[in-house]
Every structure is written in structure tokens, then in C-alpha cells.
Amino acid sequence: MNEERMQILKMLESGKIKADEAARLLETMEASSGAPELGPKPRWIRIKVSEGGRSTVNVRVPTALLAVVNRFLPDDVRDAQGNRIDLQAMVQAAREAGEGRLVEVVDEGKRERVEITLE
């Protein structure tokens, strides 16, 4: 990770800047790096949860925070079945992915839904 990116993430971690400011700075830095664009990169992860037909959660998080969150999680994270989750690969895939739905889980009987999208 280059020095400028680390400096932005440290400012975010210490509370000197907000998440949306960090996302904007990281995007500006990437755009000025001269790297070829593969398409529109998602800036946000949106998580929506509804229970009983009504919305209970609707949160939007900058994708730039993935790298910060990843630094604080243990190296050996596992899912409910005990399979190892490769967080680094997930972070990289989210950075490279285009916009759209990642996950949608629906329980029609209980009228519950979880939807995760990249915007």
C-alpha cells in the first residue's frame, strides 16, 4: 500500500476525517495515478434489511473502509460452516467489481430480506 493511501486511512482511523472524505480522497488519488480504468468502480456498499415487510436497516458504507476494517479482523475468519473466508480476496474483488447486487437473501415465509449491493 502506498504512503498516501496509508496516510488517508490513518487520518480516518484517528477521526481527523470522515468516511465520505476518505473515500473521496482515495478515489481522487487513484484517478490521478494514471492507472487504466476498468469501468465504474463502486464507491459504496449498501446493506438493506427488511423484516415483516418493513425496512429495518438501510446503511451505505464507503468501499474505502473495507481496507480499514480488514486491518482489524483476525487472519483466520470462518463462516458458519467453518470454511475459511479470504478477506483480502473479498476486499480486492469489491474494488474491482462493477456496480450491482452482490447478495440477496429472502425468506418469503417470514417476509425477511437482506440485500447487499455495490453502488
N, C-alpha and C positions, 0 to 999 in steps of 0.2 A: 504494500500500500504506500502510495507516495506521501511525501511530507505534508503537502497542502491538505490532502484528504484527512490525514490523521489530525491535523490542527483543527479542522472544522468539526470532526467528531469529538475531539476533546472539549471544544467550546460548547457543543451540545450537551455532552455529559456533565459538564460543570454548571450548566444552566445559564451561560452567558448569552446563548442564542436559543431560539425556539425551534421546534422540529421543522416547521414550514420554511424557516430561514435557512436551516441546514440543508434541506432538500434543494432549495433554490440555488444555494452556493455550490453544492455538489454538481448540480446539473450544468450550471454556468461553467464550472471548471472542466467538466467532461466535454462540453460543447467546444470549448476553446482549445482542447488538447489536440485537435486535428484528426482524431480517430474517425474512421468512416462510420456513418450512421447505418444501422441495420433496419431501421424503421422506427416508428414512435415507441419510445421506451416509457413504460408505465411509471408514473410519479407517485401513485397512491395504491395502497391495498385497502379495499373496503370490505368490512365484515358486517353482515346483516344477519340478525337472528329474529325470528318471529315465533311466538308461542300462542296457541289458541287463536290464530288468525290475526293477532296484533303484534306490531313491531316492538321488540324489547331491547334490541341493540342495533345501532347503526353508527359505526365508527369508521373513520378514514385515517389511515396512518401512512406517513411518507415512506416510500420504499427505502430511502436512505437510512432509515432507522434499523433495517434488517442487519446491517453490519454491526451496529452498536449492540443490539440485542444479542446477536450471535457471540459477541465477546464475553457475555456474562453467563452463557449457558454452559453446562458441563460438556465435555467432549463426547461422552457416551450417553446420548439421549436415545430413549427407546419408545416405541409406540405401545399401544395396549396389548399387542400380541408378542411383545418382547423383541421385535425387529429393530436393529439399529437405524436411526434416522441420520442421514448425512446432511447436517445443517449447512455446511459450506456449499454443497451442491444445490441445495434449495435456494440459498441466497444468490448464487450465480445464475440459476435458472430464472429467478424472478427478475434479475437485472436484464437478462437477455430476452425475456418473453415480451410478446406484444400485449396489447390491452385485451381484456376479455375475462370470462369466467374461469376460475381455477377449480372451485369446488362448489357443489350444491348437494346438500343432504336434505331429504324431505321425508317426514313421517306423516303421511296423509291421515292416519287414524287419530293422531294427537294434534294434527294441524300445526306441526312444528317444522321449521325450515332454518337451515344455516346456509348462507351463500357468501363465498369469498371471491372477489373479483379484483383484477388489476385495472387501474384507470390511468 
